[in-house]
Amino acid sequence: MKSVIEKLSPTRVKLSIEVSFDELSPHIDGAYKTLSERINIPGFRKGKVPSAMIDQRVGRGAVLDEAINAALPTFYSQAAKENDVLVIGRPNVDITELKDKEKLAFTVEVDVRPELTLPNFSEIEIKVDDVKVADADIDEQIQSLRTRFGTLTTVEKSVATGDFVTIDLVATKDGAALEGGSANDLSYEVGSASMIDGLDEALIGLAAGGSKSFDTALVGMAEGEQGTVKVSVKAVKERELPPIDDAFAKLASEFETLAELKADLSTRLTRLKEMEQGAQARDLLVEKLTAMVEIPLPAEIIEAEVNEHLEKEGRLEDDKHRAEVNEEVKATISREFLLDSIVKAESVAVNESELTEYLVRAAARYGMSPDQFIKEVSEAGQVTTMVAEVARAKALAQVLGRVKVVDKSGKKVDLEALRPQNPAAVEEK
């Protein structure tokens, strides 16, 4: 097989491919076998029809068409690999010459990932936030612990924001009760806005034994429609928080004193903010590189992705939303092109343990078992996508190690001390 590449634009190439009939022969044999199983000829069993009889019945041209259709993806993939192009999108194929028993020639026009000129990473400086743990940060953690170890006490009072209530709910539409529209003995924190629109406003001012009806958008029963919900208060409770002292420290932690607990919280918060520096440095580097590097984008692919997105939402005619989605798609593709160029420049490869670690972490994010997640990913044909994500994260971590990272006070940040052993974990933060 011979192939020649012609660059039509930074994101599109034309491959001219010529194949000898010796290379096409296995596909022609396969075409005869396929056709012999399709056609019915008296006196011959399916799959046992001689080639000469097939030529006579359907014509040599039909055999060649079958062989070429089967062979094109193989020769096209081989040519793309030989010419070191990373193809994207659907190829446009044109048969330019076919001489039976001599040769096949065809061209393929296809979008490709552009060749990007990457900067010298060691000359790049990224500034991240300082690590500062304020007293207010520690107080917030203490307050969270107090809330966790607080107790609820029933009180005789009107409902106010922050109270906990035990309530019954009944939903109706046009005066008729809805199936599945009632719930009893629900515990709810007033002001959390975590249940039904309008519930908080209806509850405030009620007391145990009181009730109130309000109009709201129904959820679950008649999704998206307006209805009426009656809420009845059965009990009002206040959360009593433990005092902040050494006894609280013993209750809420393994420490004996409040001072020890606060010191531990300070250490943990410092470490967390240091890890956030690493994630911030990663994001800022991608942002800076996207601005620095000229990244050509394939217009047809962007338009196709935008249309697909809008069609799923039923908003193909929404020009304002189209503009927003167009910018989002362009940003996503730019980022992928950038990171894939870094993967190639850094010769990054992904091993089995790195991929497995990534899949295990992803399974946890989706609340699935690793085996179930891996099965679904495989059945959906997404393993290659996952490998690409791990490679991008690994490449980004690799070049980030050569970038100068300082905080806003000018202090150098040691990312090596922060980076997890598996670079894929950095991408998931």
LINLINJO-V836081 format. One record per backbone hydrogen bond with DSSP energy under -1.0 kcal/mol. CO is the residue of the C=O (numbers start at 1). NH is the residue of the N-H. Records with the same first field share a line. If there is no record, write none. Layout:
# LINLINJO-V836081
CO=NH + NH
This chain:
# LINLINJO-V836081
2=18
4=16
6=14
9=12
11=112
12=8 + 9
13=110
14=6
15=108
16=4
17=106
18=2
19=104
20=24
21=25
24=28
25=29
26=30
27=31
28=32
29=33
30=34
31=35
32=36
35=39
36=47
41=44
45=48
50=54
51=55
52=56
53=57
54=58 + 59
59=63
60=64
61=65
62=66
63=67
64=68
65=69
66=70
67=71
68=72
71=75
72=76
73=77
74=78
75=79
76=80
77=81
78=82
79=83
80=85
81=84
86=113
92=109
94=107
97=105
99=102 + 103
102=21
103=99
104=19
105=96 + 97
106=17
107=94
108=15
109=92
110=13
111=88
120=123
121=124
124=404
126=406
128=408
134=138
135=139
136=140
137=141
138=142
139=143
140=144
141=145
142=146
143=147
144=148
145=149
147=150
151=240
153=238
159=205
160=163
163=190
164=237
165=188
166=234 + 235
167=186
168=232
169=183
170=230
171=178
172=228
173=176
176=173
178=181
181=171
183=169
186=167
188=165
189=192
190=162
196=199
198=202
199=203
200=204
203=206
206=159
207=210
210=233
212=231
214=229
216=227
218=224
219=221
222=225
225=218
227=216
228=172
229=214
230=170
231=212
232=168
233=209
235=166
236=155
237=164
238=153
240=151
243=245
245=249
246=250
247=251
248=252
249=253
257=261
258=262
259=263
260=264
261=265
262=266
263=267
264=268
265=269
266=270
267=271
268=272
269=273
270=274
271=275
272=276
273=277
274=278
275=279
276=280
277=281
278=282
279=283
280=284
281=285
282=286
283=287
284=288
285=289
286=290
287=291
288=292
289=293
298=302
299=303
300=304
301=305
302=306
303=307
304=308
305=309
306=310
307=311
308=312
309=313
310=315
315=318
317=319
318=322
319=323
320=324
321=325
322=326
323=327
324=328
325=329
326=330
327=331
328=332
329=333
330=334
331=335
332=336
333=337
334=338
335=339
336=340
337=341
338=342
339=343
340=344
341=345
342=346
343=348
351=355
352=356
353=357
354=358
355=359
356=360
357=361
358=362
359=363
360=364
361=365
362=366
363=368
364=367
369=373
370=374
371=375
372=376
373=377
374=378
375=379
376=380
377=382
378=381
382=386
383=387
384=388
385=389
386=390
387=391
388=392
389=393
390=394
391=395
392=396
393=397
394=398
395=399
396=400
397=401
399=402
404=126
405=413
406=128
407=410
411=407
413=415
415=419
422=425
423=426
426=429
